[in-house]
Amino acid sequence: MGSMKDALKKAGFKATKDNNERKHVAAKKKTDAQKHQEERNFCEVCELIQPDVERFVHRNPTVDAEWICSACVDKNEIHDKFRKTHQSDFAKKGRYRREFGPTRDKKEF
């Protein structure tokens, strides 16, 4: 005894579309809700997703990370002169602030 598919084929029924046929899907456009995916937002120190992560090339021997959020940078007392990027959501909107030492101006980047 064969399968139901074989029985329907013998009866004269045909599949409406081929199994290997796929629809062409166009690339999606980015929305405002997906803009957070363009920038790096994972802090390597606290291992959390933060909106204020920047890249620091520092000389602090207790911290072995480059992408650090502002809270971890303040906690580990890393000066803002070691910051190399201005890419976070907070920095772009002008809300990036530091508690340890002065915050560099966005014109310096």
Number of C-alpha atoms within 10 A of each C-alpha: 5 6 7 9 12 11 12 12 11 10 9 7 11 11 9 6 8 8 7 5 7 8 5 6 6 6 6 6 7 10 8 7 7 9 10 13 9 10 13 18 21 18 23 17 17 12 10 13 13 19 19 24 30 27 19 20 14 17 11 12 7 7 15 11 15 17 22 25 25 22 19 16 22 16 10 14 13 20 19 19 13 13 20 16 15 20 17 23 20 16 18 12 8 11 11 20 16 15 12 16 13 11 14 17 11 12 6 7 10
